[in-house]
Amino acid sequence: MTSTRLSTAAVVAIACNILVAVLILVLILILCKACKVPSSQESVPVLTLENAHQRNEQRYFLMLTS
């Protein structure tokens, strides 16, 4: 009866490959969360209005200083 045992190096290689696969999955999840497009379109105009308000304030201050 012959036993087909894996060598220690093979077990270490399999464990390292599993670890790398888990880290790649975590990286993909982080990238998906970071690149998510805002789901509600209502928040986008608010940001645009805030930016426009800040630009108007900057123009006003520039007019006062010149």
C-alpha positions as CSV (number, residue, x, y, z in Angstrom):
1,M,0.0,0.0,0.0
2,T,1.5,3.3,-1.1
3,S,0.6,6.5,0.5
4,T,0.6,9.7,-1.5
5,R,1.5,12.4,1.1
6,L,2.2,15.9,0.1
7,S,5.7,17.2,0.9
8,T,6.1,20.1,3.4
9,A,7.1,22.4,0.5
10,A,3.9,21.6,-1.4
11,V,1.7,22.3,1.7
12,V,3.5,25.6,2.3
13,A,3.0,26.5,-1.4
14,I,-0.7,25.7,-1.2
15,A,-1.1,27.8,2.0
16,C,0.8,30.7,0.4
17,N,-1.4,30.6,-2.7
18,I,-4.5,30.6,-0.6
19,L,-3.3,33.6,1.4
20,V,-2.5,35.5,-1.9
21,A,-6.0,34.6,-3.2
22,V,-7.6,36.0,0.0
23,L,-5.6,39.2,-0.2
24,I,-6.5,39.7,-3.9
25,L,-10.2,39.3,-3.0
26,V,-9.8,41.8,-0.2
27,L,-8.1,44.2,-2.6
28,I,-10.9,43.8,-5.1
29,L,-13.5,44.5,-2.5
30,I,-11.7,47.7,-1.3
31,L,-11.4,48.9,-4.9
32,C,-15.1,48.3,-5.6
33,K,-16.0,50.2,-2.5
34,A,-13.7,53.1,-3.3
35,C,-14.8,53.4,-7.0
36,K,-18.5,53.2,-6.2
37,V,-20.6,55.8,-8.1
38,P,-23.0,57.7,-5.8
39,S,-26.3,55.9,-5.9
40,S,-28.5,58.9,-5.3
41,Q,-28.3,61.7,-7.9
42,E,-29.6,64.2,-5.4
43,S,-26.2,64.5,-3.6
44,V,-24.4,65.5,-6.8
45,P,-26.1,68.9,-7.4
46,V,-25.5,69.8,-3.7
47,L,-21.8,69.4,-4.2
48,T,-22.0,71.4,-7.4
49,L,-23.9,74.2,-5.6
50,E,-21.3,74.3,-2.8
51,N,-18.5,74.6,-5.3
52,A,-20.2,77.3,-7.1
53,H,-20.8,79.2,-3.9
54,Q,-17.2,78.9,-2.9
55,R,-16.1,80.2,-6.4
56,N,-18.4,83.2,-6.0
57,E,-16.9,83.9,-2.6
58,Q,-13.4,83.7,-4.0
59,R,-14.4,86.1,-6.9
60,Y,-15.9,88.5,-4.3
61,F,-12.7,88.5,-2.2
62,L,-10.6,89.0,-5.4
63,M,-12.8,92.0,-6.3
64,L,-12.3,93.5,-2.8
65,T,-8.6,93.2,-2.9
66,S,-8.0,94.7,-6.4
